[in-house]
C-alpha cells in the first residue's frame, strides 16, 4: 500500500509516525510533498525515512491513497497541482477541516474521496478518527481505509454532514484537554504545590481517568468519586456555578461552526 501526503504539517507527521510505529506501512511506502517548504520535507525524510515526491511525480501515479493535509485555503491549488497525475484507483483522503467531498470532486472528478478527521494523538496510536466516504469508494477500499485509520486509533464511520461535529469534538478535542490540564496545573501551583509536582500529578490524573473512561459510563464514574459534602462535590459545585457544561457546549459549537465556515470560504 502506497500513500502520498500532500501537506507536511503536524497532522501528517502524526499520522506518518503512527503508521510506521504500528507497522501498517513501511517508510518506503510513504512519500511527502508540499507547496514550497523543502526544509520541512527533508526533515520528515531524515526523521522517518519517507520519500520526497520528485519532479516526475511517479509517486503520485503509484499511490493507492493521497492524503490531503494542508490548510483549507491551499486545497484548490494542491488539487490543481496533482490532478493530472492521479489514477482511477487512487483514493483521496482529506483531513482538511470544512472542505466537502463534493468540492474536492469538482476539482478532480469522480474519484473515490473520503473525509477523515483524526487528531494528533495518531502519533501514539490513540487518535479518535471520524470518517465519511463518497459513493465511489468501493467496499475493498473502505476496508483498506479502515485498516489504515484504525492503525492510529479508533475509527467511527459517520455521515459527511456529521464531520464538522467530529472536527469540533475529536479533531480539536485534545487542545481543550491540554488547556484544562494547564488550568489544573496552575491551580495546583496556586494552592501550594511545586510546578514539577503539579505537572506530575495532573499528568497521571488525566492518564488514569482516560483509562477508566474506557471501562464505564462517564456519569457513573463521576458519581462514584463524588461523596456527598466531600471535596469532589465542592469542586464540581464550583464548575456548575460557573456553567462549565455551557462553556464546553459553546466551545464545541463554535469549533463546528468554524469548520462549516471554512468550507463555505473554500466553495
Secondary structure, 3 states (H helix, E strand, C coil): CCEEEECCCHHHHHHHHHHHHCCCCCHHHEEEECCCCHHHHHHHHHHHCCEECCCCCHHHHCCCEEEECCCHHHHHHHHHHHHHHCCCCCEEEECCCCCCHHHHHHHHCCCEEEEEECCHHHHHCCEEEEEEECCCCCHHHHHHHHHHHHCCEEEEECCHHHHHHHHHHHHCHHHHHHHHHHHHHHHHHHCCCCHHHHHHHHHHHHHHHHHHHCCCCHHHHHHHCCCCCCHHHHHHHHHHHCCHHHHHHHHHHHHHHHHHHHHHHHC
